[in-house]
Amino acid sequence: MRLNVAHYRMLDEAERAELHSTMQVFLEEKHWEGCGGLDLTDEIRITIAAQACLLQLGLPHDYYHNVESILVYPSTVKPPEHQPGVFERVDGPVEAPVPILGQAFAQGPVILV
């Protein structure tokens, strides 16, 4: 983890223990999925968990309770084109989707590249 998470070296022993504890919960509670042919390794999962848990280190938190799934792609992703619904009014041209490096939904998955 030291090589993939630069801030890890700056943590003291108590902070490292807290980070490890938080990461264990985070890793177990989330549904992880490699997409686009990505073989989702433990190293990738641990690196993502460490980065996510660092954001909450030392703060009251809820282990990102509203995040159920983490989808990881090997490179940029182009979301599907939006198809207007039956009751949706379209006032102008619908913009074509652009490649993304990540995306989060309030009650949905987190997409990472």
N, C-alpha and C positions, 0 to 999 in steps of 0.2 A: 504494500500500500504506500510505502514511503516514496516510491518512484512515480506513482500515478497521482498522488495527492500531495502537492508541494507543502501545503499548510500543516500537514501532519507533523513535520519536524519541529514546528513552532509550539506544539502543544506540550503542556507538562503532563506528568503521570496521571493526575486526577482527571484532566481533560481527555486524555487518551482512553482511560477506563470508561468515562461517560460516553465517549464517542463509540467505543466498541459495543457497549451495552445497548445504546440506541440503534446502532446498525443491526444488531442481531434481531431486534424486534422488527425493524424496517424490512430486512431481508425475508423474514418469515411471513409477515402479514401481507406482502404484496404478491400479485400474480405477475411473473416475469415472462416475457415472450421475445424471442429473437425473430425478427421479420426480414423479408427481402433476402433470404438465404443466409442470414447471420447466425453463426453458431454462438449462442450466448453462453460464454464461459463464466466460471466463478470470479475470475479476475475482473471481468466487465461489470458483473453485478456488484461486487464489493466496491469497485471504484465509484460507481454511480451512487450506491448507498452512502459511502463516505462523504461524497460531495453534498448530497442532500442533507445528511445529518449534521454536517459542519454548519450549515445555515442556521440550525436551531440549537447549537451547542451553548449551554449555559442559560438558555431561555426556557420558560414554560412552553410545552408543546404537546401535540397530540399525535405524533408519529405520522403526520400527513393523513389523517383518518379519511379524508375525502378522496384520496388516491387509492384506487383498487388495483389498477394494472399499469405496468410500465412496459411499453413497446419500444424495442431498440432496433434501429435500422443501421446497415453498414455505411450508408451515404445519404445524401439529400433525398427527400421524399417529395413527390408532387401529389398533393391531395386531389381527389376526384373533382371533376367539374361540378359546380352547384347546379342542380336541376330544380327550377322553381316548382313549388307545390301547386296543387289544383287551386287553392284559395289565396295564393301569393300573387301580388300585383308587381309586375316588372315595369319600372319606369324608364329604364335605359338599358344599354348593353350590359350583359353580365360579364364581369372581368374573368379572364382565364386564370386558373390557379397558378401560382408561382412556386418553385421548389422551396421547401422549408428545411430548417435545421433542427426543429423541435416544435412541439405544440402541447398545450395543456388545456384540458376542458374542466369546468367546474365540478361536474359529477361524473367525469369520464376518465379515460386513460391519459397518461403522460407519454408523449412520443418523443424519443431522443434519437439523435443521429451521432 
